[in-house]
Amino acid sequence: MPEDIANANSTACLVAHLADHGLSALDVDMSDSLGEPAAIAASTRPGAADLLVRVGGTAAIATDITLI
């Protein structure tokens, strides 16, 4: 399986770690050199019991897949 063009999991972990150092939002651009640019935005805010992380981005379907 090829590697992910964009990795939301690592972006979420990174912004959660950086929240301990005062940074609450992060935009990450990935995979430009592969010809498949991707962008992921992540932010944090305090939750009732712990830190909440919100991750988002955009995606485009490159090929059609038929599921049977």
Backbone hydrogen bonds in HBPLUS format (Angstrom, degrees):
<---DONOR---> <-ACCEPTOR-->    atom                        ^
c    i                          cat <-CA-CA->   ^        H-A-AA   ^      H-
h    n   atom  resd res      DA  || num        DHA   H-A  angle D-A-AA Bond
n    s   type  num  typ     dist DA aas  dist angle  dist       angle   num
A0011-THR N   A0007-ASN O   3.42 MM   4  6.60 153.8  2.49 138.9 146.2     1
A0012-ALA N   A0008-ALA O   2.89 MM   4  6.08 157.4  1.94 152.3 157.7     2
A0013-CYS N   A0009-ASN O   3.04 MM   4  6.30 161.3  2.07 150.3 155.1     3
A0014-LEU N   A0010-SER O   2.92 MM   4  6.05 155.6  1.98 143.7 150.5     4
A0015-VAL N   A0011-THR O   3.01 MM   4  6.25 165.8  2.03 153.0 155.5     5
A0016-ALA N   A0012-ALA O   3.04 MM   4  6.17 153.1  2.11 145.5 153.2     6
A0017-HIS N   A0013-CYS O   2.99 MM   4  6.20 155.1  2.06 146.4 152.9     7
A0018-LEU N   A0014-LEU O   2.89 MM   4  6.13 162.8  1.92 152.6 157.7     8
A0019-ALA N   A0015-VAL O   2.96 MM   4  6.02 130.7  2.21 137.0 148.4     9
A0020-ASP N   A0017-HIS O   3.16 MM   3  5.75 145.2  2.29 111.7 119.7    10
A0021-HIS N   A0018-LEU O   2.85 MM   3  5.11 151.6  1.93 106.3 115.9    11
A0023-LEU N   A0018-LEU O   3.16 MM   5  5.44 163.2  2.19 138.8 133.6    12
A0022-GLY N   A0019-ALA O   3.19 MM   3  5.10 165.0  2.21 108.4 107.6    13
A0044-THR N   A0024-SER O   2.82 MM  20  5.15 148.4  1.92 150.6 152.2    14
A0026-LEU N   A0042-ALA O   2.78 MM  16  5.27 148.8  1.88 163.3 165.4    15
A0042-ALA N   A0026-LEU O   2.83 MM  16  5.27 159.9  1.87 159.9 165.5    16
A0028-VAL N   A0040-ILE O   2.80 MM  12  5.27 169.0  1.82 159.3 163.1    17
A0040-ILE N   A0028-VAL O   2.91 MM  12  5.27 157.7  1.96 149.3 156.8    18
A0030-MET N   A0038-ALA O   2.84 MM   8  5.19 165.6  1.86 148.5 152.7    19
A0038-ALA N   A0030-MET O   2.95 MM   8  5.19 149.0  2.05 153.3 154.5    20
A0034-LEU N   A0031-SER O   3.11 MM   3  5.19 145.4  2.24 101.3 111.5    21
A0036-GLU N   A0031-SER O   3.35 MM   5  5.64 151.4  2.44 164.7 157.1    22
A0035-GLY N   A0032-ASP O   3.03 MM   3  5.34 161.5  2.07 111.3 116.7    23
A0041-ALA N   A0056-GLY O   2.86 MM  15  5.34 163.1  1.89 149.7 155.4    24
A0056-GLY N   A0041-ALA O   2.85 MM  15  5.34 155.2  1.92 158.5 163.9    25
A0043-SER N   A0054-ARG O   2.86 MM  11  5.28 150.1  1.95 147.0 156.5    26
A0054-ARG N   A0043-SER O   2.80 MM  11  5.28 165.8  1.82 154.5 159.2    27
A0045-ARG N   A0052-LEU O   2.98 MM   7  5.33 143.9  2.11 145.9 153.4    28
A0052-LEU N   A0045-ARG O   2.80 MM   7  5.33 172.2  1.81 170.1 171.5    29
A0047-GLY N   A0050-ASP O   2.69 MM   3  5.05 128.4  1.95 138.2 154.5    30
